[in-house]
Amino acid sequence: MNPHGPGMYVRTVFFENSAIVLDLRRGCYYSLGAVEARIWETIFQQRPLSEAICSIQREYNQPAETIAADAAAFLDGLGLKRKSRKRTVLGKRSRFGYRF
């Protein structure tokens, strides 16, 4: 199991411009559009969220602050909680700062 990515109770299937996320613990799933799927994939691959924000900004020509706020709202909507910088996961600091 990846100590920084989605827990073992979360399954994801990526498609060309979308994704499906299944949360087995909560018994629910999420259908993600292109932008949400890119944000989720970035977190799933343990890359900084800022990478997805920059990529989306280039593609859609929107302010980074707007994209960052939308990304935070999206992740909060999935029930992910932003960790404090001092907390760690399995003794290692998470680069993207979200707990699954």
Buried (B, 14 or more C-beta within 10 A) or exposed (E): EEEBBBBEEBEBEBEEEEBBBBBEEEEEEBEBEBBBBBBBBBBBEEEEBBBBBEBBBEEEEEEEEEBBEBBBEBBEEBEBEEBEEEEEBEEEEBEBBBEB
